[in-house]
């Protein structure tokens, strides 16, 4: 146990090789004592004495190296187990009913004509782990706070549904609607924890493996952050994450352990269900996954509790005076333990105990059946309770409980411990009978032999059901439950947006800086300023946000215990326990987890936060796209800023930094409202509307993605009659052509707008073309509007037919339409079918590379001169321009030579 400054020691351990021995004689006495113990009592006794000395040293606050791995036995000794406050007999009956209904629900989902599947074995192995939590630990939300946050293992969802059925939270019809969300609406149940599908039930989507662990870590951290900043009292909230041992192979599962230890998140408990199996076979057939995980978690600074064996092993371990049994447990690989789970007692007697006369003697008084039922600790309620209680009471560190179980436990010999058990979904009549007998349920054979197997409910007035309700009332309500208690925020008025709407005057700034200027004004607002949560992966200075350091400060629960190297500077790096900025390090995955936790605080704790996550756009939807799906599923809200956007804008960085496709990836996420603005006043209207939609009356479960650039340009002031509707819907006219004979339309987004305006000038001055320039603030929103209109027309032919906004906007305009952006052509091509007249798009297709902006744009043929050529090409097709003009343009502008292009503005400033 550690607290205060001992919680995060700078020096973990090691031999003090450069420290002199001030008393060699005393040192020799200690070494001689150890030698004597080894010689006279043996190595096992000497090892035991050394371990006890280390234990006592820790009790006396003597800094000694951590043991990275311990024996393959329970961490909590039998003598140290606390009193179990529950009624184990009743809890066993409850669990038996839950086990039955979970398996039957999945089996019934395989009925002819449905066949939607499901998973039985995961919950079968972890059922006791959940049951102890439900009966004794998980706090609900009835007291008006956030309660506990429980991240359920996705494949165990049938067990959670089955328990909810016993509590009358779900009906039999709903269980039969498992995995039939639309065809059985409103009784359909989602396959896994999906808050978007079941927004009153599930809180956290977890079945995309690896996202549950990282989500839980940053949820626990967000709880501390909210409390430190005085936004919500989260002191009673505990975060529980239920995970699989195979799931821990995902990089997200273990990648952020250090931050939980570094910040002393003792409000967090991982429960890893070590059933020793992945989806198709053993996790570590030749090794020991519990030992491996113990070393990893201990090395990261976590408190580790191993729960390996149930109480039936206690008498055997008590006899193990010379350590032969512990040695056998230590050296038996997981693959063999998996085999023991499927074999007979006689087999175990021969192959596990038979190799040493001392082991044989231990079990000589036991029957083969008793040996067969030497069980795993993850199925023993009393030992689980002891582990959970110890985890809750431990201070200064997060805790992981490694609980060994058998996959498919109680389902019968066809399921238990089998490699294929994860994919097995249907129980035969013999399986059902065996399962029923194992659970001691009063279900007659005839109900199993004809039709679908029945659900079992002991009766609403039964002792078991009353016990369940009593336990949940004592723990403040039912779990899982998602509740939205937050009220709409009072949003700032137009005055807050005035500065950025004035433009940049003679100064050239990037759209990133325009957004940052607006953010500063928003954070000064008395109503919502404190609710902004700034998040960046070690790039605040890159994005011009170091100006926030002195006022907002970087969140660090330990404060700043050193003198900053830049302390004399105006924008010095400042950390504070009440800081507003989250600086998670170089981890987009960690930052996105912070974003999700902050963006769902309105539901989790009833207090809305407004996260603003700024990152290199290439490392958003591409690197952490799965987490953005998690964000959508968790109904999180907030602003996501893909900075340094575009395939040609981040000069010199090259392929892996050149984002020409995140807008396309964002279009695949239904919750992402994506914009590619060109000017500050556009950003102002987009952000204002985003705050209204996400945090005002009738709030929506969306998040805003804005791509902003690091290329400085002059931002015009907002026009007098600005088309606000067009900005928000995705298209507004920036500048009409003022001279020329042949009309055309140029549509551009983001950093491409200045190229379009330059092309407009060239076309008028050199080619007698009168082109209008449009700012396409959102290709994605234009497409969504058009798709929605088509769907309505398809299903409502008798009603007035809707016209897509982009069609309405461009109807009546003259000449061909040419679209251009710093994205691949597929981005503007999304709207091609709804654009009236001829339509041509230009884009940065292919891999990015390091070069000047001008050269890159010439290479991709998206610069101003290339836009000119594209407009002339379309006019030539219409017979308005002679085709000889096309070759003239290519030669005049040297469009085939990237080196001939003006290099353009250099640098990568925000």
N, C-alpha and C positions, 0 to 999 in steps of 0.2 A: 504494500500500500504506500502511496506517495502523495504528497500534497505540497502546495506552495512552490518554493524554488526547487525542491527535490523532484518536481514533476517532470522537468525537462532538463536534465543535466547535460552540460556541454560535453563532458567526458563520460562515455558509457562504461568503460572498464578497460582492463589491460594490465600487463605486468610493468611496474614502475622501474624500468631497466636503468634509468639514469639517476635514480634516487639511492643514496648511499645507505648501507646497512649499519644503523647506529648501535645495534646490539647483536653481533654475530652469534654470541653464545645462546641467547634466547632463541634466535632463528634455528640454530642447530637442534635445540631441545624439541622444538615443534616438529622439525623434520624427522628426528629420531622417533618421536611418538607415532608418527604416521607409518614409518618403516616397521615399527614393532606391531602395530595393528595389522598390517598386511601379513607379516610373518606369522603372527600368532593366531589371528582370527580369520584371515583370508581377505581376498580383494573385495568380496561383496560387503563384508562388514566395514572395511575401510571406506568403501564408497559411501555407505550409509552414513558413517560418521562425518565424512566430508560434506555431504549434502546437508546434514543437520547443522554443521558449522556455518555453512553459507546462509542457511535459513536464519540462524541466530544473528549473524552479521547484519542481515537486512533489518531484523527487528531492532538492532542497536544503531541503525543508520550508518553502518559502515559500508562505504561504496565498494562493492565487489562486482565482478562481471556477471551478466545475466546468463542463466542456463538457457541455451537456445532450444533444447528439446529435453523432455523428461520421459520417464518410463511409460510404457503403454498401459497405464492404469488410470483410474480416476484421480483428478487433481484434488478433489475434496475427500478427505479420509472419512471412513464410515463413522468414526467417533465424533467428527466435526459436523455431521449433517444436522440441520435444525429440525425442530418439530414440524411435522407436516400438518397444516391446519385444516385440510380438507377431509372429506369422507371418501376414502379411496374406493370403496365398494360401489358407491353411487356414481362416482366419476368413471369407473370402469364400465358401468352400464350405459352411461351417456356416450362414452367413446365407442362402445360396440354398436350402438344405434347409428352414430355418425358414420362409422366405418361402412356399415351396411348400406346406408342411403347414398353415400358417395359412390360406392362401387355400382350399385343398382342404377343410379342416375346415368352413369357412363354406359353401362350395359344396355339400358333402354334406349339410349341415343344411337345405338347400333341397330335398332329395329329395322325390319325390311322397309324400304322406301325412304329411309332417313339416312342412316349410315354416316353421321357426322363425326363420330369418334369421340375421343377424349382420353384422358390419362388416369389410371387407377393407382399405379404402383408408387408414385411419388408421395401422395398423401398417405397411403398405407404405411409407408416407412416413417413419416413425420407426424402422424396423427397425435401421438402423446405429447410431442413437443408443442404443438398448437394448443392442445387441450389444457395443459397446465397454464399456459399463457392466458387463455380465455377465462379459466376459473379463478385465477389468482393474481394476474399481473396487468393485463392490458386495460388501461384506463380509457373510458369513453368520454363523450363531450357534453354530458348532461349538466355539468357545472358551469357551462358557458365558456370554457377555455378550449384549447385544442386537443386536450386529452393526450394519449400516446399516439405516436405515428408508427403503424405496423406495415412493413413491406412484406407482403405474403409472397411466397415462392409461386410463380405463375402456374406451374403444373399441379399445384396442390389446391387449386380453386374449387374442385368438386367437394372437397371436405369442408370448405368454408360455406359453400351453398348448403351442404347437408346439415350443418349445425344451425344455420339460419332457418332451415325448414323446421327443425325441432322447436325453435323458439317462435314459430309462427311469423317470422319475418319474410319467408317465402312460402308459396303454396306448392302443392303437388303438381299443379298445372305448370307452374314456373320451372320446377325441376325437369319436367318433361319437355320444356322449351329450351333446354341446354343446347347451346350452339345453333339455335334457330331464332336469331334476333329479329328477323323481318317476317319470316313465314309464320311465326307464333306470336307476333306482336299483339298486345303489350306484355305477353308472358315469356318472351324470349330472354334467355340469359347468355351473356357473353362467355366465350370460351375461357378467357383468362381475366385477370384484373384490368378492366378497361373503364376508367372513370368517364370517358366520353360516352360510352355505351350505357353505363349504369351510374349516373352522376350523383345519386343519393346513397349509393352503396360503397363502391370502391373509391379509394383515395389515390393509390399509387399504381401506375402500370409497371409491371415487373417482368413480364415473360420474355422480353428480349434480353437474354441472359448477359449478366455483367452490369446492366444498368441499375438493377436493384441495389447492389452494394455501394456503388458510387453515389447513387441518389440518396441513400440513407445517410452516408457520411456527411454530405453537404446539407441535408435536411437538419441533422443534429447541429451542424455548425450554424445554419441559418437561425435555428432556435436561440442559440447563444447570442448571435448578432442582434436579433430583435430585442432580446432582453437587455443587452448592453446599451442599446440605443434608446431604451425606454419606450419602445413601440408596443410590446406585448409582454406579459408575464408568462414566460415559458418554463419557469423553474420546475414545474411538476411534470413536464412532458418528457417522456422517454421514447427514444427511437429504437424499434426492434426491426431487424432485417433477417428474414429467413431465406437461406441460400443453400445451394447444393454443392457438394464437394467437387463435382465435375465442373460446375459453373465457375469455380475459382480459377480455372484455366484462362478465362477471359481476361485480357489486360486491364479492363476497367474494374474488375473485381478487386484486384490487389494494388492497382496503380496509385491509389490515393490514400493508402493506409497511414502514411506518415503525417498527413495534415491532421488526422483525427488524434494521433498521439501527441503531436506537437502542440495542439491547442487543448489537450487534456479533456477530450469530449467524453466524460464519464456519464453523459446522458445517452450513450449509444451502446447497443449490444447487438452483435452479430450472432446468429444461431446457425451454424453450418451443419446441415443434415448429412453426415458422412455415412451414406449407405454403400460406399465403396464402388458405386457404379455410375458410369456415364449413361448416355442414351442407348449405347450398343454393347457395352462391355465394361470391364473394370476400369476405375480411374487410374490406379497405379497397381497393376497386377503383380509386378515384381518388387514393388516398394510399399511404403506406408503413407498414405495421403494425410492421415491425421498428424503424423510426426513432421511431415513436410510443411503442412500449414502451421503447426505450432511454431516451428522455427521461423517461418516468414512473419508471422504476427508478433512473436516475441522480439524478433530483430527490428521490427518497425515500431516497437514501443508499446504494444498492446498488452493488456492483462489477458492471459489465456487460461481457460478452464476446460480441461478434457473430461468428457463424460463417456467413458468407454464401455463399462460393464454394469450390468444390473446387480441387484442385491444377492442373487444366487451365487455370485462369485465371491462374496465377502468371506464365507467360511474357508474357502480354498486359499485365498490370499492371506488370511490370518495364519494359516499353517506354513506359509512359505518362508521359513526361517533362513534358508540359505540362498534364496533368490532364484531358484531353478524355474519356478512358474513364471515369474516376471521376465526372466531371460527368454523363456519359450514364447511369451506374448510379444516380447520385443523383436524377436527374430523371425516370426511367422509373417510372410508377406500377405498383402491384402487379397491377392488372387486365391490363396489357400483359405483364408477366412470366408471368402465368398463361397468356396466349395463346401466348407463345413456347414454353411447355412442351408445347403440343399441335401446334405447327407444324413445318415442315421446316427443314433447315439453310439452304436457299436463302431462305426467308422471313425467317429471322433475319439472314442476311447483308444482305438488302436493307433491312429495317425497323429493325434495331438498329444495324448498322455502316454502312449505306449513306448516312446523312445527312451525313457529314463525311469528307473525303478522308483525314484522319489515321486515322480508325477503319477505313476501307476498307483502308488500307495495312497496318494491324496484322494483318489476317486474309487478306491476298491469297495467302499461301502455305498456307492451310488449306483442306481440302476441305469441302464442305457437311456431310458426315457428322461431321467433326471439330468443326465449329461447332455442329452439333446436340447433340453430347455435351459441350459446355461445361456443367459440372454445378453443382449446389447443394452447399454445404459440409456440410449435414447428412447426406450420403451418403458422405462421405470419412472412412474410419477414422482415418487419421493426423491429420487436422485435428480430428476429434472428440476423439481422445486428448489432443491438445495443449490443447484447451479444458478438458477435464475435469481434467487435471493442474494447469493454472493455477488452476482454481476451488478444488481441494483445498488448494493451497499458499497461496492468498490469505488474509491474516490481517486481522481487524478488521471485516470486512463480509461480509454474505451475498452470494452471486454468482448472477446470472442469465445463462444461456447462451441466446442467441437464435439458433437454428439454422434456416437456410432449407432447405426440402425441397420435393419435388413430391408432392402427394397422389396415391396410387395408383401410386407409383414402381415400375417393372418389370412392372406388371400388363398393360401393352400399351396401344395407342392408344385403345382403347375406354374405358379407365379413367383414364389419367394426366392429371391436371390438369383433368378435366371437372367441370362444375358439379354434375352428378348423381352423381359417383363415390361419395359417402358412402352413398347409398342402394342402390348396386349390390352384389348379393350372390352372383350366380351367374355362373360362367365358362362360355362356350360351348366347344365342341370346338376351334374355331379359336383362341379366347382361350387355352385350355390349352396348345395346341401352341406358340403364340407365347411364352407365359410359360415353358414348359419350355425352349425354345431360348434364351431370354434368360438363364436360370439355368444352362444347360449341364448339365441333369440327364439321366441315362441311363434315360429312361422311354420305352418303345416306343409308337408311334402306336396300336397295337391296344388298349393299356390305357386310352387316352384316348377311343377311339371307341365303346366298348361299356360300359355300366354306369356305375358311379360312378368318378370319377377316383381313382387310388390315392394313399395316403400314400407318402412316400419316406423311407427310412432307409438310410444308407450302410453299416450293419453295426456291431454292438457293438464289434468289434475294429478298426474302421477308424481311420485316423489322425485324422480329424476328431473322432470321438466321444471318443477317448482325450485329445485336446487339450482338449475341453470339460471333461471330468472333472478333468484336471490343473489347469486354470485355477480351477475351483471349489474344489478342495482347497487350492490356494494362497491362496484368499480366504476360507477358513474355512467352507465349506459352501454348500449350494444356496439360491438365492433365486428366488422368494419362499418363505419357510417361516415358519409361525407355530408357536411353541413356548410352552407354559405350564409354567414351572419353579417358580413361586411356591408356597409352602406355606401351609396355613391359618394364620390369625393366632390368637394366644391372646387371646380376647375378654374384656372386663371382666365381673366378676360383678355381682350384684344391688346391691351397695353403691353402685356408681357411679350408679345410677338412683334412689337413695333420695330425694335432695333434691327432685327434680321431682315425685316421687310424693306428697310431703307436701302438695302444693297450694300456693296462694299466701297462705293465711290471710286476713287482712283487706285485703291489698293486691290491687289489680286490675292484672293484667298481660295483655298480648296473647299469643296462642299463639306468635307469633314470639319473644317474650322467653322463653317457657317452653322453646322449642327451644334458644335461645342459652345459657340456663343449663345445660341438659343437655350441650350441646356443650363448654362450659368444663370440666365434670367429665370428659367423655370424653377431652379433650385433655391432661388431667393423668395419664392412665393411662400407666404406664411401658412397656407393651408396644405399644400402638397410637397413643399420643398424637402422636408425631412423624409419623405417616403421614397425618394429616388435612391436606388441602389446601383452604384457605379461598379461595373465589372470589366476587367481587361486582363488578358494573359501576358503580363509583363511588358505592355506596350503603351502605357499611358503617355509617355513622352512622345513616342512616334505619332500618336493621334492628337498631340497638342493639348493634352489634358493634365499636364503637370501643374497647370495653374490652379487646379483643384487641391493640390497637396496641402497648402497652408491652411485653408479654410475647412475643407471636408475631411481631410486626413485619411490615412489608410488604416483599416480595421486590423488590430492585432490585440487579442485578449491580454497579452502581457505588456502592452504598451511598447515604448521605445527605450530600451535599456542601454543605449549606446549613444555616442555623439555622432550625428550624421556628418559625413565627409563634406556635404554641401550646406551645412547649417548656417553659414554666413550669407547664403544666397536668398533672394526673395522667394524663389519657388523651391525651397528646400524640401527634401523627402521627409515626411512626418508620419509616424505611426501613433495610433491611439487606441485604447480599449473601447472608445466610443466612435471610432472612425466610421465614415460613411462609404468609403471606397473599398471594394474587395480586390485584393491583389493576390491571386491564387498561384502566381508563378507561371511558368511556361507550360500551361496545360489547358488546351481548349476544352478537353473533356471535363476537367474540374470546373472551369468557368461556366460551361453550359449547365452543369449540375447545380451550381449556385443560381444561375438564371432561372432554372425550373423551380427550385425551392422558393426563391423570392417571388416569382410570378404566380405561384399558387398559394401564397400566404393569406390571400383574401378568403380562401376556403379553409386552409389548415388551421389558421389562428384567428380568422375573422378580422384581420387587419391587412388592408391592401398595401402592397409595396409596388413600386414602379421600377423594375430593373431596366438598366440600360447597359447592354453588353456590346462592347466594341472590340473588333478583332480584324485581322487580315482576312478579307472576304474568302480567299482561297481555302482557309482553314475552318470554315463554318459548315455549310451544308455538305461539303465534300467529306471533311474529316469527321465531323460529329453529327452527320445527318440522322443517324438512328436516334440520337438524343433529341433532335428537333421533333421527331415523331413522338418520342416520349413526352416532350413538352406539350404537343398538341393533344395527346391522349390524356394528360394530366390537367388539361384545361388551364394551363398557365398563360399569363399575359405579360406583355412587356415589349420593349423595343430592342431589336437586334440590328446592329450596325455592321454591315460588311464594308469595312474601310479598305483603303488601297484597292478599290475595286477595278475591274476592267482588265482586259488581256494585254493592253499596250501601255497602261498608265504607270505601272510601277517599274520604271526604267532600271535596268541593270540587274534586277533580281532573278530573272530567268523563269524557266518553265514551271517550277514548282510553286512559284508565287503569282503566276499570271492567271487570274481568274476571269475566264470568259464564259462561265456556265452556271454560276451559283444562282442567277435569276431563273434559269431553266429548272434547276433542282428545286428551288423554292416553289415553283409552280406546281410541283407534285404534292406539296403538303397543303391539304385543304384549309388548315388553320393559319397559314402564313399569308399575310396581306403585304405583298411585295411592291416596292416602289424604287424607281431609278431616277431621282430628281436631278435637275441641272442647276437650280438656283436656290438661294436662301429663302426667298419668299415662298417657293414651292414647298420646301422643307417645313416652313412655319405652318402652312395649312395642313400638310400631311400629319405632322405631330399633333396639332390641335385636334384634328379629327380622330387620330388614334387614341388620344386621351379620352375623348368623348365616348368612343365606341367601347373602350376597354374598362373605363373607370367612371363613366357617367351613368345617368339613368338608363335602364334597359341594357346593361353592359353585356358584351359579347365575349365568347370564349375564343378569341383570336390573338395572334401576336403580329407585330409589325416588323417587316424586314426592309431596311433601307440600305441601298448600296451607295456609298459616298466615296469620293476620290481624293487623291493626294496631289492633284495637279492644280496649281493656282490659276484662277481666272477672275475677271472682273464680273461681279454680280450686279445686275441692274436692279433698280428699285422696283417695287411692285407696281405694275401698271394701274392706272386709275380704274378701269373697268375689267379688272382681272377676272378670268373665268374660273372661279373657285370650283364649281361643279366639274369642269373639265379636268382640273388638276387632280381632284380626288377620284374621278372615274377613270383617269388614265390618259387623256389627250386634250390639249388645248392649243390654240393657235398663238404662237409667239410673235410672229412678224409677217405681215403680208408683203408680197413683192410690190415694188413701186414703179418698176419700169421693165419693158420687154414685151415682145409680141406673143410668144408661145407660153401658155400657162403650165405649171407643174406644182407638185406638192412634195415637200421633203419632211419626213417624220424622223425625229431623232430623240435619243434619251441620254440622260446623264452627261458624261463628259463629251459626247458626240455632238451636243447642241452647238457649241462654238464652231465645229467643223461645218455643220449644216448652214450656219449663218454666213460663214466665209464662202461656201459653195453658192449660196444665194447671191452674194455680191459678184462673184466671178461670172455666174450665168447671166446676170443682168448686164454687166459691163462688157463681156467678151462674146456672148452667144445669143443675145437678144431673147433671153428666156426669163419670164416673170414667175418666180417660184415663191410660194408661201412656205414658211418654216413652222412646224408643229413640234411641241414638246410632248413626247410620249412618256409621261411620268410612270406609267405602269402597263407594260404589254400584258402582264399576267391578269390584271383586273379587267382589262378590255376583253380578254378571252373568256374569263369567267362570266362576265355579263352576257356575252354572246352565246355561250353554251347554255346558260340558264334560259335565255330567250328561246333558243331552239328546242330545249326540252319542254318548255311550256307550250310552244306551238304544236309539238308532236302529240302531246297528251290532251290538248284542249283545242281541237280543230274548229269547234263551233264558236269559240270566243275570238275577239279581235286579236290578230296576230301581232306579237311583239317584234320590234326591230332592234337589233343590237345597237348599243350606244355608238360604237365606232362607225357603224354604217350610217346612222343618223348624222353624226358629226361631219362625215366626209361627203355625204350625199350633196350633190350640187356643186362640189368643187371641180375645177377643170384641170385637165391634164393628167399625166401618169403620176403614180405615187411611188416614191422611193424611200425606203426605211433604212436607217443606219444606226448602229450602236457599237460599243466596245465589247459586245457579246457575240457569241456564235449566232449564225443566221437563224437557228431554230428558235431563238428568243422572239425576234419580231415576226418570224413566220407563223407564230401562234395565231395571229389575227388575219392571215392572208385571205381566207375564204369569205370573210365578212367585209373586206375593203372593196368598195365599188370601183369599177374601172380596172386598169392595169396596175399591177403591184410588183415591185422589185425590192429585194432586200440585200443589204450588204452586211457582212459580219466578219468577226475574227475567228474563223474556223481553223482548227488545227492546234498544234502545241504553241505555247508562248516561248519566248526566248529573250535573251538579254541584248538590248540595243537602245538607241535613242527612241523617244516616242515617235518622232517623225518617221524614222526608218521603219519601225514596226508597223505603223499605220499605212505607210506606202506599200509594205510587203503584203499586208492583208487587204489592201485596196479599200480602205474605209476613211481615208483622209479627205479633205475638202475637194481636192482635184479629182479623186476617184468618184466622189459623189457627183461631181460635174459630169464625168463620163457616163455614169449610170443614168442620169437624167437625160442626157443627149441620146443615149442608146434607146431608151424607151420612146423618146420623141421621134427618133428615126424609124422605129417600128410602126409608128402611127403616120409616117410620111410628112411630119412637120419639119424635120431636119434632114438634110442630105447625109447619107451614110459616110460620105467622105470626111465629115466633121469628126467622126469617131477616131479615125487614124490621126487626124490633125491634133486632137486633144491628147491622145496617147503620146505623140511625139513632143508636143509643146510642153507638157508637164512631166515628161520622162517617167511615165507611170510604170514602166518595166524595170526601173532602176531604183532600188531602195536607197542607195547612197545619194541620189539626187534630191531627196526630200529635205526640207528644212528640218533640222533636228528637233525644233520645238523647245518648249520650256524644259529645263533640266531639273534634277533634284526630286526628292521624295517627301518634301515637307507636308505636314497635315494641312 
